[in-house]
Structures are given as structure tokens and as C-alpha cells.
Amino acid sequence: MRLTTKIVLSIILAIFILSIGFIIGFSFTDRKDYKNTYSDNQINIPQIKITEVEVQPFKTILIEKEPETKHFNMYIGGTVHLHPVTDASTPNTISLPEEVLQYSDIKSLGDTLRIMIKVKDVYSNYNTDSSERTFYSVSGLNFHIPTSSNIDVVCRMNEIATEIKDIKTNNVKISTNGKVLIDSCNINILSPMMNGGRQGFIVKNSKVNELNIDLDYTKTWNVENSEITTLNLTGSNKNEIQLRKSEIKRANWKPKNKEARLQVTLFGDSATVVF
């Protein structure tokens, strides 16, 4: 064996031994300073001490976060629950945990109900790393809003979901970056705008007379155990969708330009295609 070969093999062996030693030593280290693991920094705000906040009558619900002067290493998750007014709920109110109220600026601006999340306050409360290198996940920023009228939701936070349940109304408009669930509702006109995000839009156990979808913005959507009388689709470029006759009675396609394409996959029993 040549001398150069022996030297190379010796170097490789030395690196291997050092690596093994480092791994063994690291496994026995207290590791109290290693805080960047995701599981160690998940915080779920307890849903206790529910309080009600009175607001003015509104037509639009706006959810946004305060203007940031810096980047915060924090995921803030929650859900805006919209449900009908019942004997147990008060109209023109918002129900939320007391702790969530500390991080929320709730105001009535004309006919708009604005909920602004104070990200800096959330971060200041939970950040325990002076180096600001730790990533935190805070969930449980939930809001319960009773309503008996048409719904117009504008959500500018990817982490905040919108859930509309047991609502019977004429018109529902949603513009959001977060997830949307329509559950057990009876809606005449439903118009979601997912702003190009990959979050899911689901209609479940519901009846919708007219569902309007712009495929340029609403990429991921699904209908489950529901009845859609008319599905109105628009978009540009190439689009692919899947339809079931048992859930979609009629589908209309209105392209935005000459290059627009729609590829449809039909499931279930036979269907009639009319041009």
C-alpha cells in the first residue's frame, strides 16, 4: 500500500472517529440551550374564561394583523366561527377567551367589524429566547360570532381559518388566505376567493343554489355530501376539476381569455354535457 493511500485512509478514519465521538457526546448533553425544536414551542391558548364583546351591527368582518416593524418567528393560528343567533347567543357580540382578548383590537368601523391581532403582544408574552432565534407556534385564537344576515368575510391572515356552520342566508362572500369550511348551511349564493393560496375550501353537508369559483384564486376546493344547484366557474390558463353529478347539478364555464382551458373529470352515474 502506498504512503499517500495510507495517509488518506488515516484522515478518513480520524474524521469518522471524531464524528462518532461528537454524536455520542451530544446525546448525553443536557441540551437546555437547544430550543429550536418545533414540539418544544407549541402553545395552545386555553379556551376558558369566555367573555363577550359588544359591537355595532356589521356587514363585513375583517381579520388582519397589526402592521409589523420587524419579522416575528411565530405562527399564530385560530378560527373565526360564524353561527346563527340562538337563545344562548347575543347578536352583535363576539365571544372569545379572555387571553385572546388581550391580543385583539376589536373595533366597529362603519359597517365593518375589524379584528386586528396584536402579533407583537403575542410574541412578547411567549418569547423566552433573548436571541430571537426560536420559532413559536401559538394556536387557539378563536372567535365566535353569531349572525343572522348575509356574510362578507375578509381575512388577511394565512393562519386564521373561517368556519361557517348551520347558517341559512342569501349571500356569503369570503376573501381569505386561510382555510374555509362551510358546514350544514343553506346558502343561495356562495362566492369564495382564496387569494391564490393552497389552503382548502370545503362545502360539507350543505345546500347551495349558486356556487361561484374563480379558479385563478381558488386552487383547492371540495364538495362533500352537499347539493350544488349551479356551479359557475371562471379562470385563465389551464384548469382541472373533478365533479360528481350527485352533488353538482349544473356547471357553467366562462373563460377569461382565449388561452383558458378547463379539464373536467366526471364521477358517478351518467351525465349530460351541453355546449
C-alpha positions in Angstrom: 0.0 0.0 0.0 1.4 3.4 -1.0 2.2 6.0 1.6 -0.3 8.5 0.2 -3.1 5.9 0.3 -2.3 5.2 4.0 -2.4 9.0 4.7 -5.8 9.4 3.0 -7.3 6.4 4.8 -6.0 7.7 8.1 -7.6 11.0 7.6 -10.9 9.4 6.7 -10.7 7.1 9.8 -9.9 10.1 12.0 -12.9 12.1 10.7 -15.2 9.1 11.3 -14.0 8.6 14.9 -14.4 12.3 15.6 -17.9 12.2 14.2 -18.9 9.3 16.3 -17.5 10.9 19.4 -19.4 14.1 18.7 -22.7 12.2 18.2 -22.2 10.3 21.5 -21.2 13.4 23.4 -24.2 15.3 22.1 -26.6 12.6 23.1 -25.5 12.9 26.7 -25.6 16.7 26.8 -28.4 18.4 28.7 -29.2 20.4 25.6 -31.1 23.0 27.6 -29.9 25.7 25.1 -31.3 23.9 22.1 -34.8 25.4 21.9 -35.5 25.4 18.2 -37.4 22.1 18.1 -41.0 22.7 16.9 -42.6 20.5 19.6 -41.0 22.3 22.5 -42.5 25.6 21.5 -46.2 24.8 20.7 -48.5 26.9 22.8 -52.3 26.4 22.8 -54.3 29.2 24.4 -56.8 27.6 26.8 -60.4 28.1 25.8 -61.6 29.2 29.2 -63.0 32.4 30.8 -65.0 33.1 27.8 -66.0 36.8 27.5 -68.4 38.7 25.2 -67.6 41.9 23.5 -70.4 44.1 22.2 -70.0 45.6 18.7 -72.1 47.6 16.3 -74.2 45.9 13.6 -71.9 44.9 10.8 -72.0 43.7 7.2 -68.3 42.8 6.8 -65.9 41.0 9.1 -62.2 42.0 8.6 -59.5 39.9 10.2 -55.9 41.2 10.0 -52.7 41.6 12.0 -51.1 44.9 13.1 -48.5 46.5 10.9 -45.2 44.9 11.7 -41.9 46.8 12.1 -39.9 43.5 12.2 -40.3 39.9 11.5 -41.6 37.7 14.3 -40.7 34.0 14.3 -44.2 32.9 15.3 -47.1 31.0 13.8 -50.4 32.3 15.1 -53.4 30.1 14.4 -57.0 30.2 15.2 -60.6 30.1 13.8 -63.3 32.6 13.2 -66.6 30.6 13.9 -69.8 32.1 12.4 -73.0 30.5 13.6 -76.7 31.6 13.8 -78.1 33.7 16.5 -79.8 31.5 19.2 -81.3 31.9 22.6 -77.9 31.2 24.1 -76.1 33.8 21.9 -76.4 37.6 21.8 -76.5 39.4 18.4 -73.8 42.0 17.7 -71.3 40.3 20.1 -68.1 38.4 19.8 -67.3 35.6 22.2 -63.6 34.7 22.9 -61.3 33.7 25.7 -60.0 36.4 28.0 -56.4 35.8 27.0 -57.3 36.1 23.3 -59.0 39.4 24.1 -55.6 40.7 25.3 -54.1 40.1 21.8 -57.1 41.6 19.9 -58.1 45.0 18.9 -61.8 44.8 18.1 -63.5 47.9 16.5 -66.5 48.8 14.5 -65.6 50.9 11.5 -68.8 51.9 9.9 -70.5 48.7 8.7 -67.2 46.7 9.1 -66.2 44.7 12.2 -62.4 44.8 12.4 -60.5 42.2 14.4 -56.8 43.1 14.5 -54.4 40.6 16.0 -51.6 42.3 18.0 -48.8 40.0 16.9 -46.2 41.9 18.9 -48.0 41.3 22.2 -48.4 37.6 21.5 -44.7 37.4 20.7 -43.6 39.4 23.7 -45.7 37.2 26.0 -44.4 33.8 24.8 -40.9 34.6 23.6 -38.4 33.4 26.2 -35.3 33.4 23.9 -33.3 36.6 24.0 -31.5 35.6 20.8 -34.9 35.7 19.0 -33.9 32.5 17.1 -36.6 30.3 18.5 -39.8 29.6 16.4 -43.0 29.5 18.3 -46.4 28.1 17.3 -49.4 29.7 19.1 -52.9 28.3 18.4 -56.3 29.0 20.0 -57.0 32.5 18.8 -60.7 31.6 18.3 -63.6 34.0 17.8 -67.3 33.0 17.9 -69.6 35.4 16.0 -73.4 34.9 15.8 -75.1 36.3 12.8 -78.4 36.1 11.0 -77.7 38.2 7.9 -75.6 37.9 4.8 -71.9 37.3 5.4 -68.9 39.0 4.0 -65.6 37.8 5.5 -62.2 39.3 4.6 -59.3 37.5 6.3 -55.7 38.7 5.6 -54.0 36.1 7.8 -53.0 32.7 6.4 -53.1 31.1 9.8 -56.7 32.1 10.7 -59.4 29.7 9.4 -63.0 30.6 8.7 -65.8 28.2 9.7 -69.5 28.9 8.9 -71.9 26.4 10.4 -75.7 25.9 10.5 -76.2 29.2 8.7 -79.2 29.9 6.4 -78.8 33.1 4.4 -78.9 34.6 0.9 -75.3 35.6 0.2 -71.9 34.6 1.6 -68.7 36.2 0.3 -65.3 35.1 1.6 -61.9 36.5 0.7 -59.1 34.8 2.6 -55.7 33.2 2.6 -56.7 30.7 5.3 -58.8 27.5 5.3 -62.6 27.7 4.9 -65.3 25.2 6.0 -68.9 25.6 5.1 -70.8 23.0 7.2 -74.5 22.2 7.4 -75.5 25.5 5.7 -78.3 26.6 3.3 -77.0 29.4 1.1 -78.4 30.9 -2.0 -75.2 32.5 -3.4 -71.7 31.4 -2.2 -68.6 33.2 -3.5 -65.2 32.2 -2.1 -62.0 33.9 -3.1 -59.0 32.0 -1.7 -56.5 34.6 -3.0 -54.3 32.0 -4.7 -53.4 30.2 -1.5 -53.2 26.4 -1.2 -55.5 26.3 1.8 -58.6 24.2 1.4 -62.1 25.4 0.8 -64.7 22.7 1.7 -68.5 22.7 1.4 -69.9 19.9 3.6 -73.4 18.7 4.4 -74.9 21.9 2.8 -77.2 23.1 0.1 -76.0 25.9 -2.2 -78.1 27.3 -5.0 -75.2 29.1 -6.8 -71.5 28.5 -6.1 -69.1 30.9 -7.8 -65.5 29.9 -8.1 -62.6 31.7 -9.8 -60.0 29.0 -10.4 -57.2 31.6 -10.7 -57.6 32.2 -7.0 -59.4 29.2 -5.5 -57.0 26.3 -6.3 -58.0 23.7 -3.7 -61.7 23.1 -3.1 -64.0 20.2 -2.5 -67.7 19.4 -2.1 -68.7 16.7 0.4 -72.2 15.3 0.8 -73.7 18.5 -0.5 -76.1 19.7 -3.1 -75.0 22.4 -5.5 -77.6 23.5 -8.0 -75.4 25.6 -10.2 -71.6 25.8 -10.2 -70.2 28.9 -12.0 -66.5 28.6 -13.0 -64.1 31.1 -14.4 -60.4 31.3 -14.9 -57.4 31.6 -17.2 -54.7 29.3 -18.3 -55.2 25.5 -17.8 -57.5 24.2 -15.0 -58.5 20.8 -13.9 -61.6 19.9 -11.7 -63.5 16.8 -10.6 -67.3 16.7 -10.5 -69.9 14.4 -9.2 -73.4 14.5 -10.7 -74.9 13.6 -7.3 -73.6 16.9 -5.9 -73.3 19.3 -8.8 -76.5 19.6 -10.9 -75.2 22.1 -13.5 -71.8 23.6 -14.2 -71.1 26.7 -16.3 -67.6 27.7 -17.6 -66.8 31.2 -18.5 -63.1 31.6 -19.6 -61.3 34.9 -19.0 -59.3 34.7 -22.2 -58.8 32.5 -25.4 -56.0 30.6 -23.7 -58.1 29.4 -20.8 -58.7 25.7 -20.6 -60.9 23.5 -18.4 -60.4 19.8 -18.0 -63.3 18.1 -16.2 -63.3 14.6 -14.7 -66.8 13.2 -14.1 -67.5 10.6 -11.4 -70.6 8.5 -10.6 -73.6 7.9 -12.9 -74.1 9.3 -16.4 -74.2 13.0 -17.1 -75.3 15.3 -19.9 -72.9 17.8 -21.4 -74.4 20.8 -23.2 -72.4 23.3 -25.3 
